[in-house]
Every structure is written in C-alpha cells, then in structure tokens.
Amino acid sequence: MSNFPMRHVAKEGHTDLFPSYPAPSSSDEQTMLVGSTRRSFQDPWEHQAFYRGAHMKVLVTTTGRYCSALTRIDLHNLGMQRNETSLPQIFHAVNTTDRCAISFIADSQFPTVYHNGDELLPDVVIVSSMNDEHHCRMTGPSRLGTMSLSPADLAVASHVIVGRELVTPTAMQRIKVSDPQMIRLRRVHESACHLAANTPDILSHPEVARAIKEQLVRAMVGCLAEAASGKGNAGSHLRMPVMRRFEQAIADAEGQPLYLTEICAKIGVQERTLRNHCYEYLGISPHRYLWLRRMDRVRKALSLAEPMGTTVTSVANDYGFWELGRFSVAYRKLFGETPSTTLRKSPEDVKGEVQFGAAPSRVPILL
C-alpha cells in the first residue's frame, strides 16, 4: 500500500497551475504547451526569477566564478526543469502551485546536497506540493531535476500504470527509490534535457513529444508508487515551523536591515534555538545568514543605481553598514571587486546572460 493520502480527485481535465515566468497578469492558470527553454546566468538574481513553480531565494556560499543554467520543458500536462549551478549555495524555495512535484539529484557524481537539514541521497526523491518549503544546501557544483503533474493527471496516470490512484501527499515526503526506478528516472530526464539543449525543435513534433512524455510520466509514477518505503525525518518536520517563521520575517523586512535580536523576538524563539536550527538547515549561523543577505542587497542596490546620483556611503548606510572602511574590505573579499566598481557598472554588466560553463562574474561568498 502507498502511504500517499487518498482523497477524491476530479478527472474532468486539467488546468495548468505551473505558470511560466513572469506569471500571467489575469490568472495563474494557463494551458501548458509543448516546448522548452534553456537559459544561462552569471548571477543568482536572474536565475531565481526564472525558476518556475516556486518563489526562490539563492545565496552562493563560496568564492569563485559563478554560472548557472536552467532548462524548462513543457509536455502538455507534464512540467519539468533541470537546475545546474557551478558553486556551492543555499536556497530557500516555497512552492507556489498545487501540482504534485518530485525533486531529485539529477547527477549522482556531484557533491553532497542537504535538504531541510538531511543529506539528500542519490536514491531519494522529494515529493511536495503547494506551500511546501525547501532549504537546500549544495556543498559544490550541483545538478537537480524536478517534474510535476496536476493532481487530476497524476490520479489518472497512476490508475493506468500501477492500478491505483496516487494523490499529492498532504505533507512533504522523502521516498527511497529502487535502483532500477532511479536509473530510469534520471535517464529519461537527462534525455529530455539533452534534446532541449541541443535539438529543441524536435520537442515540438507531436509524436516525439507524446513518446517522451509517456516515458517521463511512467518514470515519475513508478517512483511515487514506491512511497510506502519512504520515511520522513520527524525532527526535521518539528523544526520546520521555526525556519518558516524565520524566512517569513526576512521576507516581511525585504529591503530593510534585519538583526538577530529583532528577528528572535519577532518569531518567538531564543537565539540558541534559532542558531541550532540554522546550522542544521543552512550550515551557517543565523547571524552570518542575515549578514550575507544584507551584503547581497547592497550589491544589488549598487548595481541598479545611477552612478551620478548615488554614493557607496549612502547605499551602505541604508543597509546598516556605517564603518565604510571595514565594509569596503569585506565587500571586496566577498565579491572580488570594490563597491565603487559595482556602482560604476551598468546593470547589463552585472546581470548579463552567459553560457553555462563560461567565466562570468563573482557573487556573494561566506567565509
């Protein structure tokens, strides 16, 4: 028996609640077409905005040259993405659709990934839906895959493929998947991404799209059918409410400096408790996390400002940095350039698109 919760699922059809970026102005619903998009980035700001199906915030956690790529594929009712990054990073994501989504390590040769405080093993699939939250920490270059179906489409497909209806779980789950199923999932996902990167026009051929979609849906349902062996981390789930309040407090203060004492008071936890949670989920202290986000906001503000009407001092002060000498030293160590150099650059210099694997600019680091 699957440990997916059973409930009535309408089968009248499907509407897409997995909109492309930017979202449609009139509604979050639109018809998914057949097609693919692949984009490369030299900074995390554009990357996180292009990601679909979740609100994502990215912080890179080591020095070096950053590049990333995102591949998105739509095959009627099936949506999928592959996310590639060149440097270690932390990201916080909140799902924005009620589609049943699975996430997994697309290439097991890459360094360790931690998801909500636990190591994400190569044979584990994360199953999630609307409003589920993810804190992911990559310890090196990474390649992650996702796929999603609407609840109605999942119910129909699973009834045909495995003889019973599977529905989206009410709480995020980790599923340990057998080797054959995991190999199959990675193989078909990689094949589709390879086509999107090298011969994207072939995906618009109706029969090719149908054949690829069938393999992908079968691979996804095959993994979900093994949910009975999936075991969540009880401690991780107990700590999630604190991390959720932590991230919400940061979001509420977007664009304003936020400090540890204030945030602990706002979310109602002791500093020690928050510190322990952050080390587990993020691998760093909450103080370092907040400081890094402030520095990242300074860089973004400098990169978008008009050089003739803005000073480094005024921007630094706006984000709570008053010792300009120390700030400038830390900034250069983090970003590989002085604040004044960033200010003189045009937004295109900072946020221009490059090919994945090229040599773009530096991004925030943690020491």
C-alpha positions, 0 to 999 in steps of 0.5 A: 500500500502507498502511504500517499493520502487518498482523497477524491480527485476530479478527472474532468481535465486539467488546468495548468497551475505551473505558470511560466515566468513572469506569471500571467497578469489575469490568472495563474492558470494557463494551458501548458504547451509543448516546448522548452527553454534553456537559459544561462546566468552569471548571477543568482538574481536572474536565475531565481526569477526564472525558476518556475513553480516556486518563489526562490531565494539563492545565496552562493556560499563560496568564492569563485566564478559563478554560472548557472543554467536552467532548462524548462520543458513543457509536455502538455500536462507534464512540467519539468526543469533541470537546475545546474549551478557551478558553486556551492549555495543555499536556497530557500524555495516555497512552492507556489502551485498545487501540482504534485512535484518530485525533486531529485539529484539529477547527477549522482557524481556531484557533491553532497546536497542537504535538504531541510537539514538531511543529506539528500541521497542519490536514491531519494526523491522529494515529493511536495506540493503547494506551500511546501518549503525547501532549504537546500544546501549544495556543498559544490557544483550541483545538478537537480531535476524536478517534474510535476503533474496536476493532481487530476493527471497524476490520479489518472496516470497512476490508475493506468500504470500501477492500478491505483490512484496516487494523490499529492501527499498532504505533507512533504515526503522523502521516498527511497527509490529502487535502483532500477526506478532511479536509473530510469528516472534520471535517464529519461530526464537527462534525455529530455534535457539533452534534446532541449539543449541541443535539438529543441525543435524536435520537442515540438513534433507531436509524436516525439513529444507524446513518446517522451512524455509517456516515458517521463510520466511512467518514470515519475509514477513508478517512483511515487508508487514506491512511497510506502518505503519512504520515511520522513525525518520527524525532527526535521518536520518539528523544526520546520515551523521555526525556519518558516517563521524565520524566512517569513520575517526576512521576507516581511523586512525585504529591503530593510536591515534585519538583526538577530535580536529583532528577528528572535523576538519577532518569531518567538524563539531564543537565539540558541534555538534559532542558531541550532536550527540554522546550522542544521538547515543552512550550515551557517549561523543565523547571524552570518545568514542575515549578514550575507543577505544584507551584503547581497542587497547592497550589491544589488542596490549598487548595481541598479543605481545611477552612478551620478546620483548615488554614493557607496556611503549612502547605499551602505548606510541604508543597509546598516553598514556605517564603518565604510572602511571595514565594509569596503574590505569585506565587500571586496573579499566577498565579491572580488571587486570594490563597491565603487566598481559595482556602482560604476557598472551598468546593470547589463554588466552585472546581470548579463546572460552567459553560457553555462560553463563560461567565466562570468562574474563573482557573487556573494561568498561566506567565509 
